[in-house]
Amino acid sequence: MKNCRLQWFAMLPAVALSACALTPPSEDPVLIQLDELDRRLAAVERILANGSLVELTVQSDELQRQGAELQGRVESLEHESATTASRQRDLYVDLDERLLALEESVKVAAGQAGTPSSGQLPVPGGSDRDNYQAALELIKEQRYDAAEKAFKQFLTTFPDSQMADNAQYWLAEAYYVTNRFDEALKQFTTVVNNYPRSRKVPDALLKMGFCSYELKRWNDARAALGRVQAEFADTTAARLAEQRLTRMSEEGH
């Protein structure tokens, strides 16, 4: 009996193995779980080996950092743009106000330069340049009597002005255009004699010739016009002098 029982226990492993052999590997839950764990482990090992997970994390952090930096730059540029626009508006307002003030000053000066009386400047209390410009405007407006008074007072008040030669010339011109040729001739002669280095000398000599022509002083006219040609060749004044001399010859003078 005892021998039978021993024989039975001896046969159990064989029976167990026989039972296992009856279950296919594809259906064995233990083997299935082992395969799954093996696949997951292999996947983790591949990720770690390639460094892809770490790289993606680093890239994500870098993109977030760059995004924050760009946002900061955008906000800074927006602030600078707003500041620049504000400064430009302030500058425009300032320039506009200054232009308005300048225009008002010009209007006041023009009003004061209406019709100066004898002994009065066109712009009382103004500088030599202010008064010269005001007197010249009277010439442009063909207000010759007022211009004459203005330039006379200018020369009295500002005899040493850098614009004295021009003022003297336009004073003579005020007489010339109103056909007062005797007085015009005297004033143009003053330009030539008192301001020999003035740029107005060629024109003054030309007008001296014209005045003498109108006064029928033919020799004086030729002398003045010939001097223009000799001393100031290749100028407009010289060409006009030549034209007048030609006319005199055609007229028999």
VOPAGU-2260 file (C-alpha; in pm, 1 decimal, decimal comma):
REM VOPAGU-2260
SITE   aa  ch    i         X         Y         Z
SITE  MET   A    0       0,0       0,0       0,0
SITE  LYS   A    1     279,7     226,1      98,8
SITE  ASN   A    2     453,4     156,5    -227,4
SITE  CYS   A    3     143,5     258,4    -419,0
SITE  ARG   A    4     125,1     593,9    -244,5
SITE  LEU   A    5     487,3     666,4    -318,5
SITE  GLN   A    6     432,3     587,6    -679,8
SITE  TRP   A    7     142,3     835,3    -691,1
SITE  PHE   A    8     343,0    1128,5    -549,9
SITE  ALA   A    9     617,6    1052,0    -789,6
SITE  MET   A   10     379,0    1086,1   -1076,6
SITE  LEU   A   11     236,8    1439,6    -975,8
SITE  PRO   A   12     504,5    1650,5   -1151,2
SITE  ALA   A   13     453,3    1455,2   -1464,0
SITE  VAL   A   14      81,7    1504,9   -1439,5
SITE  ALA   A   15     130,9    1883,9   -1377,5
SITE  LEU   A   16     360,4    1910,0   -1671,5
SITE  SER   A   17     115,5    1718,7   -1876,1
SITE  ALA   A   18    -161,6    1961,8   -1771,2
SITE  CYS   A   19      55,9    2266,9   -1862,3
SITE  ALA   A   20     131,7    2113,4   -2190,2
SITE  LEU   A   21    -235,2    2105,2   -2259,9
SITE  THR   A   22    -263,5    2504,1   -2235,6
SITE  PRO   A   23    -135,4    2692,7   -2550,9
SITE  PRO   A   24     127,0    2971,2   -2482,0
SITE  SER   A   25     -86,2    3233,6   -2652,4
SITE  GLU   A   26    -358,7    3180,1   -2394,7
SITE  ASP   A   27    -143,0    3149,7   -2087,6
SITE  PRO   A   28    -218,2    3459,8   -1870,9
SITE  VAL   A   29     123,4    3450,7   -1710,4
SITE  LEU   A   30     299,0    3450,9   -2044,5
SITE  ILE   A   31      70,3    3726,2   -2172,8
SITE  GLN   A   32     151,2    3950,2   -1878,2
SITE  LEU   A   33     520,5    3879,1   -1915,4
SITE  ASP   A   34     506,7    3974,4   -2285,9
SITE  GLU   A   35     323,8    4299,5   -2207,4
SITE  LEU   A   36     575,2    4397,3   -1941,7
SITE  ASP   A   37     853,7    4313,5   -2180,6
SITE  ARG   A   38     707,4    4539,5   -2454,2
SITE  ARG   A   39     655,9    4829,8   -2213,9
SITE  LEU   A   40    1008,4    4793,0   -2080,7
SITE  ALA   A   41    1147,1    4787,0   -2433,8
SITE  ALA   A   42     953,3    5103,5   -2524,1
SITE  VAL   A   43    1085,4    5290,0   -2218,5
SITE  GLU   A   44    1437,9    5172,7   -2298,5
SITE  ARG   A   45    1404,5    5298,9   -2658,8
SITE  ILE   A   46    1277,6    5641,4   -2541,7
SITE  LEU   A   47    1559,4    5669,9   -2291,8
SITE  ALA   A   48    1812,9    5549,4   -2545,6
SITE  ASN   A   49    1702,0    5802,5   -2809,4
SITE  GLY   A   50    1662,7    6082,6   -2558,7
SITE  SER   A   51    1342,9    6188,8   -2742,8
SITE  LEU   A   52    1139,4    6251,2   -2428,8
SITE  VAL   A   53    1411,3    6461,4   -2270,4
SITE  GLU   A   54    1469,0    6646,4   -2597,4
SITE  LEU   A   55    1099,9    6728,0   -2638,2
SITE  THR   A   56    1086,4    6855,5   -2283,1
SITE  VAL   A   57    1389,7    7076,1   -2339,5
SITE  GLN   A   58    1248,8    7205,0   -2668,2
SITE  SER   A   59     917,4    7282,3   -2504,7
SITE  ASP   A   60    1090,3    7477,1   -2227,6
SITE  GLU   A   61    1301,4    7666,7   -2482,5
SITE  LEU   A   62     996,5    7757,8   -2691,0
SITE  GLN   A   63     817,6    7883,5   -2382,8
SITE  ARG   A   64    1122,6    8092,9   -2290,6
SITE  GLN   A   65    1150,5    8239,1   -2640,7
SITE  GLY   A   66     777,8    8313,6   -2644,6
SITE  ALA   A   67     804,5    8500,9   -2316,4
SITE  GLU   A   68    1105,7    8695,7   -2450,3
SITE  LEU   A   69     923,7    8790,0   -2770,2
SITE  GLN   A   70     621,2    8899,9   -2572,8
SITE  GLY   A   71     846,1    9122,7   -2364,9
SITE  ARG   A   72    1000,0    9274,7   -2677,5
SITE  VAL   A   73     659,0    9337,9   -2830,7
SITE  GLU   A   74     540,5    9513,3   -2516,6
SITE  SER   A   75     861,4    9720,0   -2508,7
SITE  LEU   A   76     821,2    9820,3   -2875,2
SITE  GLU   A   77     458,5    9911,5   -2818,5
SITE  HIS   A   78     562,8   10131,7   -2528,9
SITE  GLU   A   79     839,4   10297,1   -2733,5
SITE  SER   A   80     598,9   10351,1   -3024,1
SITE  ALA   A   81     344,3   10514,7   -2797,9
SITE  THR   A   82     615,3   10734,9   -2645,8
SITE  THR   A   83     746,7   10836,7   -2990,8
SITE  ALA   A   84     397,7   10920,0   -3114,7
SITE  SER   A   85     338,4   11132,4   -2807,8
SITE  ARG   A   86     665,9   11319,0   -2861,1
SITE  GLN   A   87     581,6   11377,5   -3227,1
SITE  ARG   A   88     242,5   11519,7   -3135,5
SITE  ASP   A   89     407,8   11750,2   -2882,8
SITE  LEU   A   90     660,4   11859,9   -3146,0
SITE  TYR   A   91     388,7   11930,0   -3403,3
SITE  VAL   A   92     191,9   12133,4   -3152,0
SITE  ASP   A   93     502,5   12330,9   -3055,6
SITE  LEU   A   94     594,2   12403,0   -3419,4
SITE  ASP   A   95     239,0   12503,1   -3500,8
SITE  GLU   A   96     229,3   12745,2   -3209,3
SITE  ARG   A   97     563,8   12896,2   -3307,2
SITE  LEU   A   98     451,9   12937,6   -3670,0
SITE  LEU   A   99     132,3   13107,2   -3558,3
SITE  ALA   A  100     332,5   13344,3   -3339,8
SITE  LEU   A  101     569,5   13420,0   -3628,7
SITE  GLU   A  102     280,4   13483,5   -3866,3
SITE  GLU   A  103     123,6   13720,2   -3616,0
SITE  SER   A  104     454,8   13906,4   -3585,8
SITE  VAL   A  105     475,4   13940,4   -3963,8
SITE  LYS   A  106     120,1   14070,8   -3978,3
SITE  VAL   A  107     194,3   14324,6   -3707,3
SITE  ALA   A  108     510,7   14435,0   -3885,0
SITE  ALA   A  109     321,4   14466,7   -4214,9
SITE  GLY   A  110      53,0   14670,9   -4045,0
SITE  GLN   A  111     309,5   14899,8   -3888,2
SITE  ALA   A  112     475,7   14941,8   -4226,3
SITE  GLY   A  113     162,2   15087,8   -4377,4
SITE  THR   A  114     261,5   15443,2   -4473,8
SITE  PRO   A  115     554,5   15571,4   -4269,8
SITE  SER   A  116     566,7   15946,3   -4223,5
SITE  SER   A  117     881,5   16151,8   -4261,0
SITE  GLY   A  118    1129,6   16072,3   -3987,6
SITE  GLN   A  119     954,1   15747,2   -3898,6
SITE  LEU   A  120    1077,1   15394,3   -3964,0
SITE  PRO   A  121     841,2   15140,4   -4124,0
SITE  VAL   A  122     885,8   14922,7   -3814,3
SITE  PRO   A  123     954,8   15154,2   -3518,7
SITE  GLY   A  124    1180,8   14982,9   -3270,4
SITE  GLY   A  125    1261,4   14707,3   -3519,3
SITE  SER   A  126    1603,0   14598,5   -3639,4
SITE  ASP   A  127    1770,1   14717,7   -3959,0
SITE  ARG   A  128    1669,8   14392,7   -4130,2
SITE  ASP   A  129    1306,6   14429,2   -4022,1
SITE  ASN   A  130    1291,2   14784,8   -4155,2
SITE  TYR   A  131    1473,1   14699,0   -4477,0
SITE  GLN   A  132    1231,9   14416,3   -4552,4
SITE  ALA   A  133     932,5   14636,3   -4471,3
SITE  ALA   A  134    1057,3   14912,0   -4703,8
SITE  LEU   A  135    1129,1   14660,4   -4979,5
SITE  GLU   A  136     772,7   14529,2   -4950,3
SITE  LEU   A  137     651,7   14882,3   -5023,9
SITE  ILE   A  138     853,6   14875,1   -5347,0
SITE  LYS   A  139     700,2   14539,3   -5442,0
SITE  GLU   A  140     354,6   14680,3   -5371,9
SITE  GLN   A  141     439,0   14978,1   -5598,8
SITE  ARG   A  142     388,0   15221,1   -5311,4
SITE  TYR   A  143     685,3   15428,3   -5421,5
SITE  ASP   A  144     626,0   15742,1   -5217,9
SITE  ALA   A  145     603,5   15539,4   -4897,9
SITE  ALA   A  146     909,8   15338,1   -5003,5
SITE  GLU   A  147    1107,2   15657,7   -5061,8
SITE  LYS   A  148    1033,0   15779,6   -4708,8
SITE  ALA   A  149    1107,5   15439,7   -4561,0
SITE  PHE   A  150    1448,3   15402,4   -4729,9
SITE  LYS   A  151    1549,6   15759,9   -4650,0
SITE  GLN   A  152    1480,1   15704,9   -4280,8
SITE  PHE   A  153    1652,6   15366,1   -4296,4
SITE  LEU   A  154    1973,5   15526,7   -4424,6
SITE  THR   A  155    1949,8   15794,1   -4156,1
SITE  THR   A  156    1891,4   15547,4   -3873,2
SITE  PHE   A  157    2116,8   15263,8   -3993,1
SITE  PRO   A  158    2399,9   15426,9   -4194,5
SITE  ASP   A  159    2641,5   15145,0   -4114,1
SITE  SER   A  160    2403,2   14859,1   -4188,2
SITE  GLN   A  161    2524,4   14583,7   -4418,5
SITE  MET   A  162    2211,2   14653,3   -4622,5
SITE  ALA   A  163    2279,6   15024,5   -4662,4
SITE  ASP   A  164    2401,0   14983,7   -5023,7
SITE  ASN   A  165    2084,8   14795,2   -5116,7
SITE  ALA   A  166    1870,0   15053,6   -4939,9
SITE  GLN   A  167    2044,8   15331,2   -5134,1
SITE  TYR   A  168    1983,6   15148,0   -5461,4
SITE  TRP   A  169    1612,8   15098,2   -5394,8
SITE  LEU   A  170    1575,2   15459,1   -5290,3
SITE  ALA   A  171    1712,5   15554,9   -5632,2
SITE  GLU   A  172    1479,9   15302,3   -5793,4
SITE  ALA   A  173    1178,8   15463,6   -5622,7
SITE  TYR   A  174    1268,9   15788,8   -5802,0
SITE  TYR   A  175    1343,3   15618,4   -6132,7
SITE  VAL   A  176    1013,0   15432,4   -6167,0
SITE  THR   A  177     822,8   15753,5   -6095,6
SITE  ASN   A  178    1015,0   15933,3   -6376,3
SITE  ARG   A  179    1208,6   16163,7   -6144,1
SITE  PHE   A  180    1524,4   16101,4   -6342,1
SITE  ASP   A  181    1736,8   16390,4   -6207,6
SITE  GLU   A  182    1698,0   16273,5   -5848,6
SITE  ALA   A  183    1727,4   15908,2   -5949,7
SITE  LEU   A  184    2058,9   15983,2   -6126,2
SITE  LYS   A  185    2196,8   16143,7   -5810,0
SITE  GLN   A  186    2094,6   15847,7   -5593,0
SITE  PHE   A  187    2234,9   15586,6   -5834,9
SITE  THR   A  188    2560,4   15784,2   -5847,1
SITE  THR   A  189    2573,4   15768,3   -5466,1
SITE  VAL   A  190    2554,1   15387,4   -5486,2
SITE  VAL   A  191    2855,4   15377,0   -5721,0
SITE  ASN   A  192    3062,0   15632,0   -5528,5
SITE  ASN   A  193    2982,3   15535,0   -5168,6
SITE  TYR   A  194    2960,8   15158,2   -5209,5
SITE  PRO   A  195    3214,4   15066,5   -5481,6
SITE  ARG   A  196    3228,1   14700,3   -5373,7
SITE  SER   A  197    2852,7   14652,9   -5365,8
SITE  ARG   A  198    2691,3   14397,5   -5592,7
SITE  LYS   A  199    2447,3   14672,4   -5685,3
SITE  VAL   A  200    2714,9   14876,3   -5868,4
SITE  PRO   A  201    2658,8   14718,4   -6215,2
SITE  ASP   A  202    2284,3   14780,7   -6194,5
SITE  ALA   A  203    2338,1   15131,6   -6057,9
SITE  LEU   A  204    2572,4   15216,9   -6347,3
SITE  LEU   A  205    2318,6   15079,3   -6593,0
SITE  LYS   A  206    2043,3   15292,4   -6441,8
SITE  MET   A  207    2272,8   15596,2   -6451,3
SITE  GLY   A  208    2298,5   15539,0   -6825,7
SITE  PHE   A  209    1920,1   15500,4   -6852,5
SITE  CYS   A  210    1859,2   15819,7   -6654,2
SITE  SER   A  211    2103,1   16012,7   -6873,1
SITE  TYR   A  212    1928,7   15871,2   -7179,5
SITE  GLU   A  213    1589,4   15992,7   -7054,6
SITE  LEU   A  214    1745,5   16334,8   -6979,5
SITE  LYS   A  215    1892,9   16336,1   -7332,9
SITE  ARG   A  216    2246,0   16352,1   -7200,3
SITE  TRP   A  217    2380,9   16124,4   -7469,3
SITE  ASN   A  218    2751,1   16146,8   -7385,6
SITE  ASP   A  219    2686,2   16073,5   -7018,2
SITE  ALA   A  220    2462,5   15783,4   -7117,7
SITE  ARG   A  221    2732,3   15632,1   -7341,3
SITE  ALA   A  222    2994,8   15676,1   -7071,6
SITE  ALA   A  223    2790,7   15498,0   -6805,6
SITE  LEU   A  224    2675,8   15218,4   -7035,7
SITE  GLY   A  225    3026,6   15170,5   -7177,8
SITE  ARG   A  226    3163,4   15143,1   -6824,9
SITE  VAL   A  227    2915,0   14865,4   -6750,5
SITE  GLN   A  228    3039,2   14670,7   -7053,6
SITE  ALA   A  229    3403,9   14726,5   -6969,0
SITE  GLU   A  230    3394,9   14652,7   -6596,9
SITE  PHE   A  231    3114,6   14399,2   -6570,9
SITE  ALA   A  232    3124,1   14192,6   -6889,2
SITE  ASP   A  233    2918,3   13872,1   -6907,0
SITE  THR   A  234    2651,6   14010,7   -6675,8
SITE  THR   A  235    2286,5   14085,3   -6740,3
SITE  ALA   A  236    2361,4   14453,5   -6684,7
SITE  ALA   A  237    2626,2   14445,3   -6959,5
SITE  ARG   A  238    2384,4   14284,5   -7207,5
SITE  LEU   A  239    2117,4   14544,9   -7128,3
SITE  ALA   A  240    2377,5   14819,0   -7169,6
SITE  GLU   A  241    2467,9   14684,3   -7512,5
SITE  GLN   A  242    2101,7   14679,8   -7614,6
SITE  ARG   A  243    2055,1   15043,6   -7509,7
SITE  LEU   A  244    2373,7   15152,6   -7690,0
SITE  THR   A  245    2249,1   14977,0   -8005,3
SITE  ARG   A  246    1918,4   15158,2   -7972,3
SITE  MET   A  247    2097,6   15489,0   -7933,1
SITE  SER   A  248    2298,0   15422,7   -8248,4
SITE  GLU   A  249    1982,1   15334,0   -8441,3
SITE  GLU   A  250    1821,4   15654,5   -8314,9
SITE  GLY   A  251    2124,3   15858,6   -8423,9
SITE  HIS   A  252    2242,1   15951,0   -8077,0
